[in-house]
Amino acid sequence: MTAAAHKFKLKKEDTVQIISGKDKGKRGRILKILRDKDRVLVEGANIVKKAKKRRNQQDRGGIIEIEAPLHYSKVQIVCKKCGPTRIGYRINGDTKTRVCRKCGEAL
């Protein structure tokens, strides 16, 4: 049985902070969103070692370090004024903008 993909309030290139796990407190940009698995790939966070096979003469094989996806519930968007916060929405006419829940500033 597969899980249904959730709607994310986070977007690619958002600056987020990790709120739990081994990288708690680290900040980084979202590189990729995996909606079907409810995960996000954060730059410089959740680094794991992976064995890579050599494909050709130029390509180097061996053990490399890459970012692994995190569950989206482990990250919070960072407001420029007040730090990690939740996302709210404000509707002005026909435009919907994401706002900080703490200070109300647009994200």
Backbone as CSV, one residue per row, in Angstrom:
resi,resn,N_x,N_y,N_z,CA_x,CA_y,CA_z,C_x,C_y,C_z
1,MET,0.849,-1.190,0.000,0.000,0.000,0.000,0.885,1.240,0.000
2,THR,0.630,2.168,-0.926,1.442,3.384,-1.008,0.751,4.540,-0.304
3,ALA,1.561,5.419,0.257,1.021,6.586,0.950,0.669,7.664,-0.072
4,ALA,-0.403,8.409,0.203,-0.799,9.495,-0.685,0.155,10.668,-0.517
5,ALA,0.460,11.347,-1.605,1.374,12.495,-1.555,0.676,13.675,-0.895
6,HIS,1.381,14.311,0.051,0.840,15.468,0.746,1.125,16.760,-0.014
7,LYS,0.341,17.789,0.292,0.625,19.107,-0.232,1.658,19.737,0.696
8,PHE,2.721,20.266,0.137,3.782,20.866,0.924,3.643,22.375,0.942
9,LYS,3.858,22.988,2.103,3.914,24.438,2.189,5.328,24.919,1.865
10,LEU,6.286,24.002,1.909,7.674,24.324,1.576,7.861,24.264,0.072
11,LYS,8.832,25.062,-0.412,9.141,25.069,-1.833,10.641,24.902,-2.030
12,LYS,11.037,24.544,-3.244,12.443,24.430,-3.594,13.109,25.794,-3.397
13,GLU,14.366,25.792,-2.946,15.174,26.996,-2.685,14.800,27.718,-1.385
14,ASP,13.822,27.223,-0.610,13.520,27.808,0.706,14.668,27.511,1.658
15,THR,14.975,28.459,2.552,15.957,28.207,3.601,15.216,27.586,4.774
16,VAL,15.693,26.425,5.224,15.036,25.707,6.315,16.041,25.375,7.407
17,GLN,15.508,25.105,8.607,16.335,24.656,9.728,15.834,23.296,10.158
18,ILE,16.769,22.408,10.480,16.409,21.064,10.921,16.097,21.123,12.408
19,ILE,14.928,20.597,12.797,14.470,20.725,14.181,14.597,19.441,14.994
20,SER,14.974,18.320,14.352,15.208,17.096,15.109,16.140,16.184,14.344
21,GLY,16.768,15.258,15.063,17.669,14.305,14.443,19.123,14.660,14.653
22,LYS,20.004,13.968,13.949,21.440,14.126,14.159,21.963,15.488,13.708
23,ASP,21.279,16.155,12.791,21.706,17.466,12.296,20.865,18.605,12.865
24,LYS,20.289,18.416,14.041,19.422,19.420,14.648,20.134,20.771,14.745
25,GLY,19.459,21.838,14.275,20.019,23.180,14.337,20.684,23.635,13.047
26,LYS,21.009,22.707,12.143,21.651,23.078,10.882,20.648,23.769,9.960
27,ARG,21.155,24.713,9.166,20.327,25.398,8.178,20.850,25.114,6.780
28,GLY,19.953,25.116,5.816,20.335,24.893,4.429,19.162,25.136,3.501
29,ARG,19.456,25.137,2.201,18.421,25.330,1.187,17.829,23.986,0.794
30,ILE,16.561,24.003,0.400,15.926,22.790,-0.113,16.366,22.611,-1.563
31,LEU,16.977,21.462,-1.856,17.443,21.166,-3.209,16.376,20.443,-4.024
32,LYS,15.599,19.598,-3.354,14.616,18.772,-4.054,13.508,18.386,-3.088
33,ILE,12.287,18.272,-3.595,11.154,17.826,-2.792,10.639,16.518,-3.388
34,LEU,10.573,15.478,-2.551,10.076,14.166,-2.977,8.679,13.985,-2.394
35,ARG,7.665,14.446,-3.125,6.290,14.461,-2.621,5.735,13.068,-2.349
36,ASP,6.080,12.103,-3.184,5.535,10.756,-3.018,6.039,10.076,-1.754
37,LYS,7.218,10.491,-1.252,7.779,9.893,-0.033,7.729,10.842,1.158
38,ASP,7.129,12.035,1.000,7.031,13.056,2.060,8.403,13.463,2.584
39,ARG,9.366,13.629,1.694,10.733,13.949,2.102,11.280,15.144,1.335
40,VAL,12.282,15.790,1.940,12.975,16.906,1.299,14.477,16.656,1.355
41,LEU,15.197,17.163,0.359,16.643,17.052,0.300,17.205,18.422,0.656
42,VAL,17.922,18.506,1.782,18.451,19.782,2.274,19.953,19.820,2.033
43,GLU,20.420,20.949,1.490,21.833,21.132,1.168,22.694,21.065,2.426
44,GLY,23.685,20.186,2.433,24.640,20.080,3.535,24.126,19.397,4.783
45,ALA,22.969,18.757,4.716,22.398,18.105,5.895,22.152,16.626,5.623
46,ASN,22.160,15.815,6.679,21.922,14.380,6.611,22.891,13.711,5.630
47,ILE,24.175,13.991,5.812,25.218,13.455,4.946,25.435,11.970,5.258
48,VAL,25.405,11.147,4.218,25.644,9.712,4.363,26.736,9.282,3.388
49,LYS,27.405,8.180,3.724,28.431,7.635,2.837,27.790,6.596,1.933
50,LYS,28.194,6.624,0.662,27.619,5.711,-0.314,28.741,5.154,-1.185
51,ALA,28.690,3.867,-1.442,29.677,3.239,-2.320,29.265,3.495,-3.761
52,LYS,30.183,4.084,-4.558,29.891,4.402,-5.950,30.785,3.562,-6.846
53,LYS,30.176,2.931,-7.828,30.918,2.084,-8.756,31.551,2.942,-9.855
54,ARG,32.723,2.578,-10.268,33.403,3.288,-11.338,32.720,2.957,-12.662
55,ARG,32.317,3.982,-13.407,31.579,3.772,-14.659,32.486,3.819,-15.884
56,ASN,33.479,4.740,-15.890,34.377,4.849,-17.037,35.752,5.348,-16.564
57,GLN,36.644,5.668,-17.489,38.004,6.079,-17.132,38.045,7.357,-16.294
58,GLN,37.233,8.369,-16.660,37.267,9.652,-15.956,36.556,9.593,-14.609
59,ASP,35.491,8.827,-14.530,34.675,8.735,-13.315,35.442,8.004,-12.214
60,ARG,35.475,8.604,-11.031,36.152,7.951,-9.906,35.146,7.166,-9.076
61,GLY,35.504,5.969,-8.747,34.660,5.149,-7.897,35.080,5.319,-6.451
62,GLY,34.493,4.545,-5.555,34.864,4.588,-4.150,33.717,5.032,-3.269
63,ILE,34.058,5.437,-2.056,33.042,5.855,-1.094,32.904,7.373,-1.167
64,ILE,31.678,7.836,-1.466,31.416,9.273,-1.572,30.409,9.675,-0.499
65,GLU,30.364,10.973,-0.199,29.392,11.490,0.767,28.353,12.316,0.031
66,ILE,27.076,11.977,0.237,25.979,12.703,-0.401,24.912,13.035,0.633
67,GLU,24.018,13.976,0.267,22.892,14.306,1.142,21.784,13.275,0.940
68,ALA,21.212,12.821,2.042,20.081,11.895,1.976,18.808,12.674,2.318
69,PRO,17.658,12.247,1.806,16.408,12.967,2.093,15.996,12.857,3.561
70,LEU,15.357,13.926,4.061,14.802,13.992,5.414,13.288,14.037,5.315
71,HIS,12.594,13.580,6.341,11.144,13.717,6.373,10.807,15.195,6.526
72,TYR,9.766,15.662,5.826,9.457,17.096,5.824,9.042,17.626,7.203
73,SER,8.613,16.749,8.105,8.218,17.193,9.444,9.425,17.557,10.309
74,LYS,10.638,17.201,9.867,11.845,17.491,10.625,12.457,18.841,10.277
75,VAL,11.861,19.574,9.337,12.404,20.882,8.961,11.352,21.977,9.131
76,GLN,11.844,23.190,9.417,10.977,24.367,9.529,11.580,25.482,8.705
77,ILE,10.720,26.254,8.032,11.192,27.377,7.233,11.762,28.459,8.156
78,VAL,12.749,29.199,7.664,13.405,30.235,8.467,12.953,31.605,7.981
79,CYS,12.376,32.396,8.907,11.985,33.787,8.640,13.220,34.663,8.858
80,LYS,13.385,35.694,8.025,14.547,36.576,8.148,14.553,37.339,9.477
81,LYS,13.368,37.639,10.005,13.260,38.393,11.259,13.352,37.511,12.502
82,CYS,12.513,36.465,12.542,12.340,35.740,13.813,12.824,34.297,13.821
83,GLY,13.516,33.835,12.792,14.074,32.486,12.802,13.084,31.424,12.355
84,PRO,13.248,30.164,12.845,12.376,29.075,12.398,10.927,29.314,12.804
85,THR,10.023,29.114,11.877,8.616,29.388,12.131,7.733,28.503,11.267
86,ARG,6.438,28.571,11.520,5.471,27.874,10.678,4.989,28.825,9.591
87,ILE,4.334,28.271,8.580,3.882,29.060,7.440,2.374,29.258,7.511
88,GLY,1.962,30.502,7.312,0.547,30.830,7.184,0.324,31.423,5.811
89,TYR,-0.925,31.736,5.481,-1.235,32.318,4.180,-2.048,33.589,4.361
90,ARG,-1.824,34.562,3.458,-2.608,35.797,3.428,-3.110,35.951,1.999
91,ILE,-4.399,36.236,1.866,-4.990,36.389,0.544,-5.293,37.861,0.308
92,ASN,-4.626,38.438,-0.712,-4.851,39.833,-1.108,-5.488,39.819,-2.492
93,GLY,-6.782,40.040,-2.541,-7.478,39.986,-3.834,-7.433,38.577,-4.389
94,ASP,-6.704,38.418,-5.499,-6.607,37.089,-6.100,-5.221,36.475,-5.951
95,THR,-4.361,37.079,-5.109,-3.027,36.511,-4.879,-2.927,35.934,-3.474
96,LYS,-2.315,34.782,-3.377,-2.136,34.094,-2.100,-0.645,34.084,-1.791
97,THR,-0.254,34.682,-0.648,1.165,34.753,-0.296,1.422,34.001,1.002
98,ARG,2.617,33.405,1.101,3.019,32.718,2.319,3.558,33.746,3.305
99,VAL,3.129,33.647,4.566,3.578,34.590,5.592,4.075,33.843,6.826
100,CYS,4.922,34.519,7.598,5.434,33.991,8.869,4.302,34.022,9.894
101,ARG,4.152,32.936,10.642,3.094,32.876,11.658,3.433,33.730,12.878
102,LYS,4.738,33.992,13.121,5.139,34.773,14.285,4.994,36.266,14.067
103,CYS,5.593,36.781,12.957,5.625,38.233,12.754,4.734,38.717,11.617
104,GLY,4.241,37.805,10.764,3.341,38.192,9.676,4.044,38.678,8.426
105,GLU,5.376,38.636,8.400,6.119,39.093,7.228,6.062,38.037,6.114
106,ALA,6.046,38.511,4.851,5.988,37.600,3.701,7.261,36.764,3.615
107,LEU,7.100,35.477,3.290,8.248,34.583,3.175,8.671,34.417,1.725
